[in-house]
Amino acid sequence: MNTYDLAIIGGGPAGYAAAELAGKNGLKTVLFEKNNIGGVCLNEGCIPTKTLLHSAKVYQSAVEAAKYGVSCGAVAYDLPKIIARKNKIVRKLAAGICAGMNKAGVETVTGKAIVRTKGEGQKAKEIECNGQIYSAARLLLCTGSEPVIPPIPGLSETGFWTSREALETQEVPESLLVVGGGVIGVEFASFFNTLGSKVTVVEMADEILPDMDRELSALLRNELSKKGIAFHLNAGVVSVNGRQTVIENAGEKSVSEVSNILLSTGRKPVLTGFGLETLQPELFRNGVKVNEYMQTSCPGVYACGDITGFSLLAHTAVREAEVAVGHILGKNEKMSYKAVPAVVYTCPELAGAGKTEDAVRTEKIACTVKQLPMTYSGRFTVENEQANGVCKIIEGEDGTILGVHILGNPASEIITIAGMSIEKGMKAGDLKAVIFPHPAVGEIIRETL
Ligand SMILES: Cc1cc2nc3c(=O)[nH]c(=O)nc-3n(C[C@H](O)[C@H](O)[C@H](O)COP(=O)(O)OP(=O)(O)OC[C@H]3O[C@@H](n4cnc5c(N)ncnc54)[C@H](O)[C@@H]3O)c2cc1C
């Protein structure tokens, strides 16, 4: 039997980050992946969507080039080439991950892993894969998440896309109904709208992007509406029949014709198909319950990433992996979720870290909310002709930065400044004492304080 210090099930960001770190630190590590290394993030999530959105951004910039005194002539896109470039990038990054794990001495096994350990009494964990048994002192579960498919009558007969199919399409649909106005839905809405689809987003809540700052989500919705995306809030798709979909809003039903439906109604942790029932860890909400060191209730078993059902973001998964491996190595760093950046890669981008204005009000935290238009940043004005945007900062009574929310490009990049400040408990004065390069869009944070 092959014996290891650590066995990891799942080769997404949580699994591969943990494997490389464990290997580098001398732990004999084996990682099982049944599909492709990189998991959802690399193969059908973060990287593919951002590759497509970048192509859309380049196309849009070319269309709008005259605003910047540049003429481009006729501008066109080629979707099969955009998808082919996405596939090339995925292959390149996957090779990099494999090289990193190889260098760290990690053994990777392609195949479906199943936990065979029975009962808490058994110390070593046994995993079966491709008919072989592997034994490890510790086990890390990183099986990720999968889309939630709501039971809408007529949907399965009609057919629909999830993000996976949308990322492989060779044709831009004439019209697209996006069911669910969360991050994934809104990013795809932005992509297909830029390429000329007639896009409608249906969202059950009273605002899109429920986890982001509400005011900025509404502003983003307005920006996207101006570009032609139709939004139905407080609404749901109640049935589908061929091209006809019935949308219900406050008891009123309307019928619209669409050529494609994209379901983006959330994701749920993968808890089946790998023998979790033999371990029976405690669950919390719909994921595996973990403590601040990413330990499950089963001794020697850790869980990281989407399987915990908590943050469902790749960068959280990576940090959780570092905390879990650190704990195995004897470090006692705790996982902190205080400043996990959340980003919507639409054009314009929306990003936030720390508490939202709604959260501080609900929690009755005494605070000051400061905000400035993004046009106060010289660099933003240079690079974003006729664009609007906002930087909002929430400060506690003693000046501690509690939350930062930004609408405007490149919010995804400058939000890191906010994340660092919040995580490190910095006060407005501490950040004001830092010299920012000029001109940089990030200066807006310093200006707003
Ligand atoms: C369209 C889309 C866009 C996204 N965009 C972003 C973004 O911009 N930024 C961001 O931070 N997050 C984004 N996410 C979320 C991000 O992809 C996930 O949070 C991240 O992939 C979670 O990592 P993970 O390691 O927990 O799981 P996953 O990446 O889901 O990996 C789990 C792996 O486990 C494997 N596995 C499962 N069971 C077994 C088994 N029994 N044996 C062997 N292998 C097994 C699976 O095949 C899979 O490869 C996006 C997601 C989607 C769907």
The ligand as an ORCA input file, in Angstrom:
! r2SCAN-3c Opt
* xyz 0 1
  C     -18.339     30.790    -14.152
  C     -17.569     30.961    -12.869
  C     -16.785     32.065    -12.691
  C     -16.050     32.213    -11.516
  N     -15.276     33.331    -11.370
  C     -14.565     33.504    -10.246
  C     -13.698     34.633    -10.091
  O     -13.590     35.469    -10.974
  N     -12.999     34.724     -8.937
  C     -13.106     33.801     -7.938
  O     -12.440     33.946     -6.904
  N     -13.913     32.728     -8.060
  C     -14.637     32.560     -9.184
  N     -15.418     31.441     -9.315
  C     -15.480     30.488     -8.197
  C     -14.236     29.572     -8.207
  O     -14.144     28.923     -9.434
  C     -14.346     28.585     -7.069
  O     -14.519     29.283     -5.866
  C     -13.095     27.736     -6.975
  O     -12.880     26.995     -8.152
  C     -13.197     26.784     -5.782
  O     -12.051     26.013     -5.709
  P     -12.073     24.561     -5.053
  O     -10.659     24.102     -5.086
  O     -12.790     24.595     -3.778
  O     -12.975     23.675     -6.009
  P     -13.025     23.408     -7.557
  O     -12.302     24.422     -8.334
  O     -14.462     23.175     -7.845
  O     -12.222     22.052     -7.722
  C     -12.687     20.857     -7.184
  C     -12.041     19.725     -7.936
  O     -12.287     18.508     -7.252
  C     -12.412     17.492     -8.207
  N     -13.094     16.358     -7.581
  C     -14.321     16.328     -7.015
  N     -14.580     15.115     -6.516
  C     -13.490     14.335     -6.779
  C     -13.159     12.980     -6.519
  N     -13.997     12.174     -5.892
  N     -11.960     12.531     -6.912
  C     -11.085     13.343     -7.572
  N     -11.360     14.638     -7.846
  C     -12.534     15.121     -7.447
  C     -13.211     18.144     -9.322
  O     -13.070     17.463    -10.532
  C     -12.606     19.552     -9.342
  O     -11.570     19.643    -10.295
  C     -16.137     31.242    -10.493
  C     -16.933     30.107    -10.682
  C     -17.634     29.960    -11.856
  C     -18.482     28.722    -12.049
*
